[in-house]
Amino acid sequence: MIIDVPTGDDFKSAGIDFLNLAWNTLISLSTKLKDAEYFYNVYYSDENEEVIDQLSSEQYWKQAQRPLSTALSLIQQGTEFLLKGHIATVSPYLLILGDPSNYPSKSHERNIRFSEFKTIDAQDLVKVYNTVSTGRLPDNFRQRFEDLRSKRNIIGSSVCVMQWTGVIGDITLM
């Protein structure tokens, strides 16, 4: 028997938590920039113009690429969990991937946690959502979701980070 089966609300709650973590990252980075600009303007504006020039907004955001990339990953993960939440509201078993021959070992002989099953890939979430929901997701959502998923895969599969302007745009547009 499958045990510890999550509800749609469980997934939605986790999704919102991921989104909040991403926004907290952006707010924290923005606050640090504003604080630094204020500090340098108050204490160094007349004494050392070079310090002010070094503290450009563009430079700051370029140096913040890693936390911005992490925020983008959190946005993608949160969106995935929100989609899973809507699907799980219909039936959480729709999220289990594959045929029974690929289920965890001895799952037919013992109780097994839902989390031990492989769930459907992110690339299939929109298709499953649109199949089981009364309303379909708009095309622009599907396109943005796929774009973010692709960027998250780049971030998660390498040490390179996304261009800072693109990451900010992706996060604020989602």
C-alpha positions as CSV (number, residue, x, y, z in Angstrom):
1,M,0.0,0.0,0.0
2,I,1.2,3.5,-0.7
3,I,1.5,5.5,2.5
4,D,2.1,9.2,3.3
5,V,0.3,10.3,0.2
6,P,0.5,14.1,-0.1
7,T,-2.5,16.2,-0.8
8,G,-2.9,18.9,-3.3
9,D,-2.7,21.4,-0.4
10,D,0.7,19.9,0.7
11,F,2.2,20.5,-2.8
12,K,0.6,24.0,-3.0
13,S,2.0,24.9,0.4
14,A,5.5,23.8,-0.5
15,G,5.2,25.7,-3.8
16,I,4.3,28.9,-2.0
17,D,7.2,28.4,0.4
18,F,9.6,28.1,-2.6
19,L,8.2,31.2,-4.2
20,N,8.5,33.1,-0.9
21,L,12.2,32.0,-0.5
22,A,12.9,33.4,-4.0
23,W,11.2,36.7,-3.3
24,N,13.1,36.9,0.0
25,T,16.4,36.6,-1.9
26,L,15.4,39.4,-4.3
27,I,14.2,41.6,-1.5
28,S,17.4,41.0,0.5
29,L,19.7,41.7,-2.5
30,S,17.7,44.9,-3.3
31,T,17.9,46.1,0.3
32,K,21.6,45.5,0.5
33,L,22.1,47.5,-2.7
34,K,20.0,50.4,-1.4
35,D,21.7,50.4,2.0
36,A,25.1,50.4,0.3
37,E,24.2,53.2,-2.0
38,Y,22.9,55.3,0.9
39,F,26.0,54.6,3.0
40,Y,28.3,55.7,0.2
41,N,26.3,58.7,-0.8
42,V,26.2,59.9,2.8
43,Y,29.8,59.2,3.9
44,Y,31.8,59.2,0.7
45,S,30.1,61.2,-2.0
46,D,32.4,64.2,-1.8
47,E,35.5,62.5,-0.6
48,N,35.9,59.6,-3.0
49,E,34.0,59.6,-6.2
50,E,35.9,56.5,-7.3
51,V,34.2,54.5,-4.5
52,I,30.8,55.6,-5.8
53,D,31.7,54.7,-9.4
54,Q,32.8,51.2,-8.3
55,L,29.4,50.6,-6.6
56,S,27.3,50.7,-9.7
57,S,24.0,48.9,-9.7
58,E,25.0,47.0,-12.8
59,Q,28.2,45.7,-11.1
60,Y,26.3,44.8,-8.0
61,W,23.7,42.7,-9.9
62,K,26.5,41.0,-11.9
63,Q,28.1,39.9,-8.6
64,A,24.8,38.7,-7.3
65,Q,24.4,36.1,-10.1
66,R,24.6,33.0,-7.9
67,P,21.8,34.1,-5.5
68,L,19.7,35.3,-8.5
69,S,20.2,31.9,-10.2
70,T,19.2,30.2,-7.0
71,A,16.1,32.4,-6.8
72,L,15.2,31.4,-10.4
73,S,15.6,27.8,-9.5
74,L,13.3,28.3,-6.5
75,I,10.7,30.0,-8.7
76,Q,10.7,27.1,-11.1
77,Q,10.5,24.5,-8.3
78,G,7.7,26.5,-6.6
79,T,5.8,26.6,-9.9
80,E,6.2,22.9,-10.4
81,F,4.8,22.2,-6.9
82,L,1.8,24.5,-7.5
83,L,1.1,22.5,-10.7
84,K,1.5,19.3,-8.9
85,G,-0.8,20.6,-6.2
86,H,-3.6,21.1,-8.7
87,I,-3.0,17.7,-10.3
88,A,-2.9,16.0,-6.8
89,T,-6.3,17.7,-6.0
90,V,-7.7,15.4,-8.8
91,S,-5.6,12.5,-7.7
92,P,-2.0,12.4,-6.3
93,Y,-1.5,9.0,-8.0
94,L,-1.5,10.9,-11.4
95,L,1.9,12.2,-10.4
96,I,3.5,8.7,-10.2
97,L,5.6,8.0,-13.2
98,G,5.7,4.9,-15.3
99,D,4.3,1.5,-15.3
100,P,4.2,-0.8,-12.2
101,S,7.3,-2.7,-13.4
102,N,9.3,0.4,-12.6
103,Y,7.9,1.0,-9.1
104,P,10.2,0.7,-6.1
105,S,11.4,-2.7,-5.3
106,K,8.9,-4.9,-3.4
107,S,6.3,-2.1,-3.4
108,H,3.7,-4.8,-4.0
109,E,4.8,-6.7,-0.8
110,R,5.2,-3.9,1.7
111,N,3.9,-0.4,2.6
112,I,5.9,2.2,0.7
113,R,6.0,5.9,1.0
114,F,4.7,8.1,-1.9
115,S,8.0,9.9,-1.9
116,E,9.8,6.7,-2.9
117,F,8.1,6.7,-6.3
118,K,9.5,8.6,-9.2
119,T,7.0,11.3,-10.1
120,I,6.3,12.7,-13.6
121,D,8.9,15.1,-15.0
122,A,8.5,18.8,-15.0
123,Q,8.3,18.8,-18.8
124,D,5.0,16.8,-18.5
125,L,3.3,18.8,-15.8
126,V,1.5,21.3,-18.0
127,K,0.3,18.4,-20.3
128,V,-1.1,16.5,-17.3
129,Y,-2.5,19.6,-15.7
130,N,-4.3,20.5,-19.0
131,T,-5.6,16.9,-19.3
132,V,-7.2,16.6,-15.9
133,S,-8.2,20.2,-15.2
134,T,-11.4,21.9,-16.3
135,G,-9.4,25.0,-17.5
136,R,-6.3,24.9,-19.6
137,L,-3.2,26.9,-18.9
138,P,-2.7,29.7,-21.4
139,D,0.0,29.4,-24.1
140,N,2.1,32.2,-22.7
141,F,2.3,30.4,-19.3
142,R,3.4,27.1,-21.0
143,Q,6.1,29.0,-22.9
144,R,7.4,30.8,-19.8
145,F,7.3,27.6,-17.8
146,E,9.3,25.7,-20.4
147,D,11.8,28.6,-20.7
148,L,12.3,28.7,-16.9
149,R,12.5,24.9,-16.7
150,S,15.2,25.0,-19.4
151,K,17.2,27.8,-17.6
152,R,16.8,25.9,-14.3
153,N,18.3,22.8,-15.9
154,I,21.3,24.9,-17.1
155,I,21.8,26.3,-13.6
156,G,21.4,22.8,-12.0
157,S,23.7,21.0,-14.4
158,S,26.7,23.3,-14.5
159,V,28.7,25.9,-12.6
160,C,27.8,28.6,-15.0
161,V,25.2,31.2,-14.0
162,M,22.6,33.0,-16.0
163,Q,23.1,36.5,-17.2
164,W,21.9,38.7,-14.3
165,T,19.5,40.9,-16.3
166,G,17.8,37.8,-17.7
167,V,17.4,36.2,-14.3
168,I,15.8,39.3,-12.8
169,G,13.4,39.6,-15.8
170,D,12.5,35.9,-15.5
171,I,11.8,36.1,-11.8
172,T,9.7,39.3,-12.0
173,L,7.7,38.1,-15.0
174,M,6.8,34.7,-13.5
